[in-house]
Amino acid sequence: MKRIPLLLSICSLVAVLGGTNVSAQMTPKPSPQGSTTSTTDNSSLSITPPLNPAQQATIQAINAKYQPQIDAAKQKYLASLQAFEGLIGTNPTDDTIRSKYEQSKDARGELTDLLLDRALEVRGVLTPQQRASLADDIRRLLEKQ
């Protein structure tokens, strides 16, 4: 079975397939230097029948297309959260709080839109049998959490 390294996209795919609200489980993993980094545990996700080489290449191209945009949107969202957090203890006006909140909400929307767009493109590459297999696998993984 072919392992898929895109848990976030796949979880978005399950949300599209099954109408479920899904989030990725992030677990800290020690790096060789001793610090911790967030990684996505997707060790039990698989697709049957396995992806063929053309599907693999297409999905890699989709990821290459979206990843720079997703990275930029993620940074924008994190920066907006930091700006919102920066209001704590500063006695801001209601308008300032609402403005920072709206900026954060908009940045999150941009990020989730990109994740959904990528998941839909990946979904288009899979056969109905592969979609069903992957959705079942994700449901089992989420039930374990």
ABEGO torsion letter per residue (X at the ends): XBBBABAAAAAAAAAAAAGBBBBBBBBBBBBAAGBBBBBBBAAABBBOBBBBAAAAAAAAAAAAAAAAAAAAAAAAAAAAAAAAAAABGAGBBAAAAAAAAAAAAAAAAAAAAAAAAAAAAAAAABBAAAAAAAAAAAAAAAAAX
